Amino acid sequence: MEIKELILQSWDALTRNRLRSILTMMGIVWGLTTVVLLLGYGESVSEGVLNAFLGIGNSVIMVWEGQTSMQAGGQRAGKRIHFKYEDVQAIRDEAPLVRLVSAEWDDPFAYKYGDKVISVQTKAVQYPYHEMRKLNIAEGRYFEESDFSERRHVLIFGPNAAKKVFSGRDPVGEHVTINGETWDVIGLLQLKIQDSSNNGPDNENVFMPFESMRDVNDKRDPEMIVFQPVTPLLHKAALAQVREVLARRHNFDPKDDKSTPEWDTVDDTKDIEQFGIALRLILGFVGALTLGVGGVGVMNIMLVSVTERTKEVGLRKALAIATLRCSSWWRRWCSPSLRVQWGCWFLWCWHIQFRPCRSTPICTRRPTTRATSS
């Protein structure tokens, strides 16, 4: 009965002040909605930025040819470093913290298809490149190891590069000409979100076997080396091992980071994750502040409501206390055993009061004597 009465009183208060009730509920709903929306927005933005950056690959580290800034091996500073094709194999053999490594050369080539010639950025890479850089195939196939060893003229197009050259036609199975050499298109990459890249996003590039590149530009050595550590936690140690291998082969100080400038995407990933955490904290604080403002509004509305009903509340409290005292007295003095005793006492008193008078000496009456005249 108390719960039912409470519900009825609450409903009566809500319906009696409808505008106040609506404002109160709107304050609560607005505060909670703001917190949820801001936290959800921060989470989605953080994940979106991180996923877009990771479109470049998984824990990828790139090193380029640079110029020495320290003297080493009797040579003065300022020496230009030029990678050799054998450097890649030396890193595979002598750097145990490197899981995958690939040579790379970037250069725009003129592709002739039919009557049109279009220049497209092209990357000459080795077999492990697709696993490091997330080159997922949408149609056709990826390079095979025999494509590199036999120096086959095969190409894989990014989706946007294929639109430029083939004008929307299916590129797989088509043939193009580069510097008079015929190349076959064997694959088409999946369209991917990528906001970080070297020499253009993968969607805009064409990929060819590194060993086949020398047939079109007479290049044999890489201009950059791409590798992946065995674990992201050891990316600094893996980079140090790669520099040591290259320093021994090219005679420079391995501590000279200017000789082989790097792009360590593991460090950038950590920075983006910290940015995401900071963004979520800021938006969460704004949401909590908004919820607090809504709570203050609700408190003000409740204060006005309570102030208006102070007398009623006081009266209800007084009645409740009197009722509580009465009920407690009744429960204390009207327990089952006392009820039996009170009943017996009542019956005994009734019996004494209303039974016939002759049954007890106390009720005997003396005969009334009247004076007689002589």
C-alpha positions as CSV (number, residue, x, y, z in Angstrom):
1,M,0.0,0.0,0.0
2,E,2.9,2.4,0.7
3,I,4.4,1.8,-2.8
4,K,1.0,2.3,-4.4
5,E,0.4,5.5,-2.5
6,L,3.9,6.8,-3.4
7,I,3.2,6.1,-7.1
8,L,-0.2,7.8,-6.9
9,Q,1.3,10.9,-5.2
10,S,4.1,11.1,-7.8
11,W,1.8,10.8,-10.7
12,D,-0.5,13.5,-9.1
13,A,2.5,15.8,-8.7
14,L,3.6,15.3,-12.3
15,T,0.2,15.9,-13.8
16,R,-0.5,18.9,-11.6
17,N,2.7,20.7,-12.8
18,R,3.1,19.5,-16.4
19,L,5.4,22.3,-17.6
20,R,7.7,21.8,-14.6
21,S,7.7,18.0,-15.1
22,I,8.5,18.4,-18.8
23,L,11.4,20.8,-18.1
24,T,12.8,18.4,-15.4
25,M,12.7,15.4,-17.7
26,M,14.2,17.4,-20.6
27,G,17.1,18.5,-18.4
28,I,17.9,14.9,-17.4
29,V,17.5,13.6,-21.0
30,W,19.6,16.4,-22.5
31,G,22.4,15.9,-20.0
32,L,22.6,12.1,-20.6
33,T,22.2,12.4,-24.3
34,T,25.0,15.0,-24.5
35,V,27.4,12.7,-22.5
36,V,26.6,9.7,-24.7
37,L,26.9,11.7,-28.0
38,L,30.2,13.4,-27.1
39,L,31.8,10.2,-25.8
40,G,30.7,8.3,-28.9
41,Y,31.9,11.1,-31.2
42,G,35.3,11.1,-29.5
43,E,35.6,7.3,-29.8
44,S,34.6,7.3,-33.5
45,V,36.9,10.1,-34.4
46,S,39.9,8.6,-32.6
47,E,39.4,5.2,-34.2
48,G,38.8,6.8,-37.6
49,V,42.0,8.8,-37.5
50,L,44.0,5.8,-36.3
51,N,42.6,3.5,-38.9
52,A,43.2,6.0,-41.7
53,F,46.8,6.4,-40.6
54,L,47.3,2.6,-40.3
55,G,46.3,2.3,-43.9
56,I,50.0,2.8,-44.7
57,G,50.7,-0.6,-43.0
58,N,51.4,-2.5,-39.9
59,S,54.3,-1.2,-37.8
60,V,56.2,-0.1,-40.9
61,I,59.6,1.6,-40.8
62,M,61.1,3.2,-43.8
63,V,64.7,4.4,-44.3
64,W,66.0,6.6,-47.1
65,E,69.4,7.4,-48.6
66,G,70.8,10.4,-46.7
67,Q,74.0,12.3,-46.0
68,T,76.4,11.7,-43.1
69,S,76.7,14.4,-40.5
70,M,79.5,12.7,-38.5
71,Q,83.0,11.6,-39.4
72,A,83.5,7.9,-39.5
73,G,86.2,5.6,-41.0
74,G,88.5,8.5,-41.8
75,Q,85.9,10.1,-44.1
76,R,84.6,13.6,-43.6
77,A,81.0,14.4,-42.9
78,G,78.7,15.1,-45.9
79,K,79.1,11.8,-47.7
80,R,76.1,10.7,-49.7
81,I,74.8,7.2,-48.9
82,H,73.6,5.1,-51.8
83,F,71.9,1.8,-51.0
84,K,72.8,-1.4,-52.9
85,Y,70.6,-4.2,-53.9
86,E,72.6,-6.6,-51.6
87,D,71.8,-4.4,-48.6
88,V,68.3,-5.9,-48.4
89,Q,69.6,-9.4,-48.2
90,A,72.2,-8.4,-45.7
91,I,69.4,-7.0,-43.4
92,R,67.5,-10.3,-43.8
93,D,70.6,-12.3,-42.7
94,E,72.1,-10.0,-40.0
95,A,69.1,-8.3,-38.3
96,P,67.2,-10.9,-36.3
97,L,64.7,-8.3,-35.0
98,V,63.5,-7.5,-38.5
99,R,60.6,-9.7,-39.5
100,L,60.0,-8.5,-43.1
101,V,62.0,-6.3,-45.4
102,S,61.6,-5.1,-49.0
103,A,63.5,-2.8,-51.4
104,E,61.5,0.0,-53.0
105,W,61.8,2.5,-55.8
106,D,59.3,5.2,-56.6
107,D,59.1,6.7,-60.1
108,P,56.3,8.0,-62.4
109,F,56.0,6.0,-65.6
110,A,54.1,6.8,-68.8
111,Y,51.5,4.1,-69.5
112,K,50.2,3.7,-73.0
113,Y,46.8,2.0,-73.4
114,G,45.2,2.2,-76.8
115,D,45.7,5.7,-78.1
116,K,46.3,7.5,-74.8
117,V,49.4,7.9,-72.6
118,I,49.0,8.7,-68.9
119,S,51.7,9.2,-66.3
120,V,51.1,7.3,-63.1
121,Q,53.2,7.0,-60.0
122,T,54.7,3.5,-59.8
123,K,56.3,1.5,-57.0
124,A,58.8,-1.2,-57.6
125,V,58.7,-3.6,-54.6
126,Q,59.6,-7.0,-53.4
127,Y,57.4,-9.9,-52.3
128,P,57.0,-9.2,-48.6
129,Y,55.8,-5.6,-49.4
130,H,52.1,-6.5,-49.5
131,E,51.9,-8.0,-46.0
132,M,53.6,-4.9,-44.5
133,R,51.6,-2.3,-46.5
134,K,48.2,-4.0,-46.5
135,L,47.9,-4.5,-50.3
136,N,44.7,-6.5,-50.4
137,I,43.7,-7.8,-53.8
138,A,40.1,-7.1,-54.9
139,E,40.4,-8.9,-58.3
140,G,43.1,-11.1,-59.8
141,R,46.2,-12.1,-57.8
142,Y,49.2,-10.7,-56.0
143,F,52.8,-11.2,-57.2
144,E,54.3,-14.7,-57.0
145,E,57.9,-15.4,-56.0
146,S,58.5,-16.5,-59.6
147,D,57.5,-13.1,-60.8
148,F,60.5,-11.7,-59.1
149,S,63.0,-14.4,-59.9
150,E,62.0,-14.5,-63.6
151,R,61.6,-10.8,-63.9
152,R,58.2,-11.0,-65.3
153,H,56.4,-7.9,-66.7
154,V,53.4,-7.9,-64.5
155,L,51.5,-5.1,-62.8
156,I,49.0,-4.5,-60.0
157,F,46.9,-1.4,-60.2
158,G,45.4,0.7,-57.4
159,P,41.7,1.4,-58.0
160,N,42.1,5.1,-58.8
161,A,45.1,4.5,-61.0
162,A,43.1,1.9,-62.9
163,K,40.3,4.5,-63.6
164,K,42.8,6.9,-65.0
165,V,44.4,4.4,-67.4
166,F,41.5,2.2,-68.3
167,S,38.6,4.7,-67.9
168,G,36.4,2.4,-65.8
169,R,37.1,-0.8,-67.7
170,D,38.2,-4.0,-65.9
171,P,42.0,-3.8,-65.9
172,V,42.7,-7.4,-65.0
173,G,43.9,-9.2,-68.1
174,E,44.6,-6.0,-70.0
175,H,48.0,-5.0,-71.5
176,V,49.9,-1.7,-71.3
177,T,53.1,-0.4,-72.7
178,I,55.9,1.2,-70.7
179,N,58.9,2.5,-72.7
180,G,58.1,0.1,-75.5
181,E,57.9,-2.9,-73.2
182,T,54.5,-4.8,-72.8
183,W,53.3,-5.4,-69.3
184,D,50.3,-7.5,-68.2
185,V,47.8,-6.4,-65.5
186,I,47.4,-9.3,-63.1
187,G,45.6,-7.7,-60.1
188,L,43.5,-4.8,-58.8
189,L,43.8,-3.5,-55.2
190,Q,40.9,-3.0,-52.9
191,L,40.0,0.6,-52.2
192,K,41.3,1.5,-48.8
193,I,41.2,4.5,-46.5
194,Q,44.7,6.0,-46.2
195,D,45.7,9.5,-45.1
196,S,49.4,8.8,-44.8
197,S,51.7,7.7,-47.6
198,N,55.0,8.1,-49.3
199,N,54.8,9.5,-52.8
200,G,51.0,9.2,-52.9
201,P,48.4,6.8,-51.5
202,D,48.3,3.2,-52.7
203,N,45.0,3.8,-54.4
204,E,46.7,6.1,-56.9
205,N,49.8,3.9,-57.5
206,V,50.8,1.0,-59.7
207,F,53.0,-1.8,-58.3
208,M,55.6,-3.9,-60.2
209,P,58.3,-6.4,-59.2
210,F,61.5,-4.7,-58.1
211,E,63.7,-7.0,-60.2
212,S,61.7,-6.2,-63.4
213,M,62.1,-2.4,-62.9
214,R,65.6,-2.4,-64.5
215,D,64.0,-3.3,-67.9
216,V,62.3,0.2,-68.0
217,N,64.7,2.6,-66.2
218,D,68.0,0.7,-65.9
219,K,67.8,0.9,-62.1
220,R,69.1,-2.0,-60.0
221,D,69.5,-0.5,-56.5
222,P,66.7,0.7,-54.1
223,E,66.3,4.3,-53.1
224,M,64.6,3.2,-49.8
225,I,64.2,0.1,-47.7
226,V,61.0,-0.8,-46.0
227,F,60.9,-3.2,-43.0
228,Q,58.8,-4.5,-40.2
229,P,60.0,-5.4,-36.7
230,V,59.2,-8.7,-35.1
231,T,57.0,-6.8,-32.6
232,P,56.1,-3.1,-32.3
233,L,57.7,-3.0,-28.8
234,L,61.1,-3.6,-30.4
235,H,60.9,-1.1,-33.2
236,K,63.7,1.0,-31.9
237,A,66.0,-2.0,-31.5
238,A,65.1,-3.2,-35.0
239,L,65.9,0.2,-36.4
240,A,69.3,0.2,-34.6
241,Q,70.1,-3.2,-36.1
242,V,69.3,-2.1,-39.6
243,R,71.5,1.0,-39.2
244,E,74.3,-1.1,-37.9
245,V,74.1,-3.4,-40.9
246,L,74.0,-0.4,-43.3
247,A,76.8,1.4,-41.4
248,R,79.2,-1.6,-41.8
249,R,78.5,-1.8,-45.5
250,H,78.7,1.9,-46.3
251,N,81.2,3.0,-43.7
252,F,79.3,5.5,-41.5
253,D,78.6,5.9,-37.8
254,P,75.4,3.9,-36.9
255,K,74.5,6.7,-34.5
256,D,74.3,9.2,-37.3
257,D,70.6,9.2,-38.0
258,K,71.1,11.8,-40.8
259,S,72.9,9.2,-42.9
260,T,69.7,7.1,-43.2
261,P,66.6,9.2,-42.3
262,E,63.7,7.1,-41.2
263,W,59.9,7.2,-40.9
264,D,58.9,5.2,-37.9
265,T,55.1,4.7,-38.1
266,V,55.1,3.0,-34.7
267,D,56.0,6.3,-33.0
268,D,53.3,8.1,-35.0
269,T,50.8,5.4,-34.0
270,K,51.5,6.0,-30.4
271,D,51.1,9.8,-30.9
272,I,47.7,9.3,-32.6
273,E,46.6,7.0,-29.8
274,Q,47.5,9.6,-27.2
275,F,45.6,12.2,-29.2
276,G,42.6,10.0,-29.2
277,I,42.8,9.6,-25.4
278,A,43.1,13.3,-24.9
279,L,40.1,14.0,-27.3
280,R,37.9,11.5,-25.4
281,L,38.9,13.1,-22.0
282,I,38.1,16.6,-23.3
283,L,34.7,15.6,-24.7
284,G,33.9,13.6,-21.6
285,F,34.6,16.6,-19.5
286,V,32.4,18.8,-21.7
287,G,29.7,16.2,-21.5
288,A,30.0,15.9,-17.7
289,L,29.8,19.6,-17.4
290,T,26.7,19.7,-19.5
291,L,25.2,17.0,-17.4
292,G,26.0,19.0,-14.3
293,V,24.3,22.1,-15.7
294,G,21.3,20.0,-16.4
295,G,21.4,18.6,-12.9
296,V,21.5,22.1,-11.4
297,G,18.4,23.0,-13.4
298,V,16.6,19.9,-12.1
299,M,17.7,20.8,-8.6
300,N,16.3,24.3,-9.0
301,I,13.0,23.0,-10.2
302,M,12.8,20.5,-7.4
303,L,13.6,23.3,-4.9
304,V,10.8,25.4,-6.2
305,S,8.4,22.5,-6.0
306,V,9.4,21.7,-2.4
307,T,9.2,25.3,-1.3
308,E,5.7,25.6,-2.6
309,R,4.6,22.5,-0.8
310,T,6.5,23.1,2.5
311,K,3.3,23.3,4.6
312,E,1.8,20.2,3.0
313,V,5.0,18.3,3.5
314,G,5.2,19.4,7.1
315,L,1.6,18.4,7.7
316,R,2.2,15.0,6.0
317,K,5.2,14.4,8.2
318,A,3.2,15.3,11.4
319,L,0.4,13.0,10.4
320,A,2.9,10.3,9.6
321,I,4.6,10.6,13.0
322,A,1.2,10.5,14.8
323,T,0.1,7.5,12.8
324,L,3.4,5.8,13.5
325,R,3.1,6.4,17.2
326,C,-0.5,5.2,17.3
327,S,0.3,2.1,15.3
328,S,3.3,1.3,17.4
329,W,1.3,1.7,20.6
330,W,-1.4,-0.6,19.2
331,R,1.0,-3.2,18.1
332,R,2.7,-3.1,21.5
333,W,-0.5,-3.3,23.6
334,C,-2.5,-5.4,21.3
335,S,-0.3,-8.5,20.9
336,P,-2.2,-11.8,20.6
337,S,-1.4,-12.8,24.3
338,L,-2.6,-9.5,25.6
339,R,-5.7,-9.6,23.5
340,V,-6.6,-13.0,25.2
341,Q,-6.0,-11.5,28.6
342,W,-8.0,-8.4,27.8
343,G,-10.8,-10.7,26.6
344,C,-10.8,-12.8,29.7
345,W,-10.9,-9.7,31.9
346,F,-13.8,-8.3,29.9
347,L,-15.8,-11.5,30.2
348,W,-15.1,-11.8,33.9
349,C,-16.2,-8.2,34.5
350,W,-19.4,-8.7,32.5
351,H,-20.1,-11.9,34.4
352,I,-19.7,-10.0,37.7
353,Q,-21.9,-7.1,36.6
354,F,-24.8,-8.9,35.1
355,R,-25.2,-12.3,36.9
356,P,-28.3,-12.8,39.4
357,C,-27.8,-11.1,42.7
358,R,-28.7,-14.2,44.8
359,S,-25.8,-16.0,43.6
360,T,-23.4,-14.1,45.9
361,P,-23.6,-12.7,49.4
362,I,-22.4,-9.4,48.4
363,C,-25.6,-8.8,46.5
364,T,-28.1,-9.8,49.2
365,R,-30.5,-7.1,50.3
366,R,-31.9,-6.6,53.7
367,P,-35.7,-6.4,53.9
368,T,-37.0,-3.0,54.0
369,T,-38.7,-2.2,57.3
370,R,-41.4,0.4,57.5
371,A,-42.5,2.3,60.6
372,T,-46.0,1.3,61.8
373,S,-48.2,3.5,63.8
374,S,-49.6,2.2,66.9
